[in-house]
Structures are given as C-alpha cells and as structure tokens.
Amino acid sequence: MTSTQPDQPDFAASAASGVIAALSDDVRRFLLTSVSSIPYLEALLLLRSQPETRWPVRQVAQRLYVSEKRAQELLAELEAAGVVESSMPDAPQFRYQPASRELRQMLDGLAEVYAHHLVEVTHLIHSKADKRDKRAQKFADAFRWRKDA
C-alpha cells in the first residue's frame, strides 16, 4: 500500500525565483557567474564589512572557519576578480578595494540582498553547483563502459 502525500512545494525553485525577483540584473548576473561558493561570498562580505582593515590570510581563515590554504585561495580569487587588493608579498594582507565604482555599487547591492535573503541566495548558489555536478556526471556517464556495447 502506497501512501500519497500532498504536493510539496519545490523550495529550491521558489527560493531561487524569490531571490531573482529581489536582485538587479547586474547583481544576479554577478552571483550566477562570479560567486563560486558560499565561502567566496562570505570572504567578500567580510572584507567589505571593514574596508580599511588589512586582513592577513590567517585572520580571514579564522573568521570564515576554513583552512589557511582555502582562505588564501578565496583571497586570490577575489583579487583576480578585482574585489580586493593585496600588499606585502612575503606576508600578504588583503583589503577590500573594488576595481571600479560600478563594481563597488554592485557588491553593495549584493550585500544588501544577502542580508535580507540569505537563504534564497544560498540556495541559488548551491543550485548552480548542483547543475554543474549533474552536467559533469552526464558527461562522465557518456564514457562509461557498458556491458552491452
């Protein structure tokens, strides 16, 4: 005997549509194309929260609860994206310094949306990763050796 349950809403889909409605096109595009993970976003927002502070890698790692290696990777990604600048090559420190006024305004918008729609933004970022994983698995499956082939 199978039990039927009432239709459950697709939370991820409704969350994604809710956050998309709250985002400007630029912020949504940045989120979908440039934010690789929640730790990346959290690193960006951490440095943005104190723009005059020069952050050593160790301190960023501690604040984000990630390894120093992971913090260094995140900061390098943010630097390559023009969001932060580094100083002192021997013991680098990073400071929030968007490369342009437009980027700064867009990141301000992203921070505002994240502050009010944390769950929805998180689901949107994770849904991106889920889609990439599914595409990668389909590609890998295409090369799977099959007994009947």
N, C-alpha and C positions, 0 to 999 in steps of 0.2 A: 504494500500500500504506500503510495507516494503522497506526501503532503504538499499542498500548494501554499506558497507564501505570497502575500501581496507584492506587487511590483515594488522593488526597492529603487529609489532614485539613484542614478549614477552620480555619486558625489564628486568624483574627479571631473566629470564633464560639466556639472553645474558649477563647481568651484572655478573651473577654467573660464567658463562663459561669464561668471560674475566678475572675475578679475579683469578679463579682457575689456568688459564694459567700463571699468574704472580706470583703465590705462589710456594714456595718449598713445597715438600710433608710434611715436618715437620710443617711448618707454617700453611698450610691448615688444617692438622690434629688437630693442637692446636686450631685453630679458630673454627673448627666444633665440637670439643669435649670439649673444655675447656672455651670458651668465651660465657658466658651465656646471655650477653646483651651488648648493646652499652655503658651504664653507667659503666659496668665492664671494658670494653676495655678502655674507657676514663679515669677511675681511674688508671688503669695500666700505661697508657701513660703519665698521669700527673705526677705520682711519678717517672717514668723513666726519664722524662724531667729534673728533678733536683735530681739526685741520692744521693747527700749529704744532702739534706734537710730532716728534721724530720717533718712530717706532722701531726698536730692534726686533729682529726675527723672533728671538726667544719670547719677548713680551707678547707679540701677536700670537704665537703658538699657545702660550698660557691662557690668553683671553679667549681664544677660539676652541680650546681643548683639542688641539691637533698636535702632531709631532712637529719639531722644528723643521724637518725636511719638507713636510706638507705645507707649513707656513711659508717657507722660502719659495716653494713652487707657486703658491697662491699670489704672493707678492710679486714674483717675476711675471706672472700672467697679468696682474694689474698694471705693472709698469709697462709692459708691452702694449697694453690697451690704452695707454695714455691717461690712466686714472691716478697713479701715484708716481712719485719720483724718489730715487734713492740717492744716498750720499755715503761717503766714506766707504770705498770699495773693500777695505780689509774687514770691517765690521759694519756691514750695510745697515742703514736705518732708512725707514720709508716714511714719507709724508704724503698726505692727500693733496694732490695738485693736478686736477684735470687739465688736459692739454688745451682746452678751449672753453670759452664761456658757454657755448651751446652744450658741450658735454657736461659741464657743471650743472646747468639748469636741468638737463635730462636726468642726471643722477639725483638731484634734489627731488624731482618728481617721482623717481623710483623709490627713494627713501620714504616719501610721504605715502605712497601706495602700500609699501611693505608694512609700514607702521599701522595701517588700518585694515589691511587684507593679508596678513601674514600667512594664514592657512591657504588661501587661494593662490598666492604667489608661490608658496612651497609646492603645492600640488601641480601648478603649471610647470615649474622647473623639473619636478620628478616625472611628469607625463612626457616631457621631452626626452628624458633619459630612457624611459620605458619604450618609446617609439624607436629610438636608436637601437636599443638592445634587440627589439623584435626584428628590425631590418637586418641587423648583423646576424641573427640566428637564421633567418630565411636564407641569407647569402651562404652561410656555413652549411645549411641543410642541402643546398643545391649541389654541394660537393661530397655529400655523404655517400659512401659505397653501399649500394643496395644489393641484396642477395639475388633479386630477380633481374638485375640488369646484366 
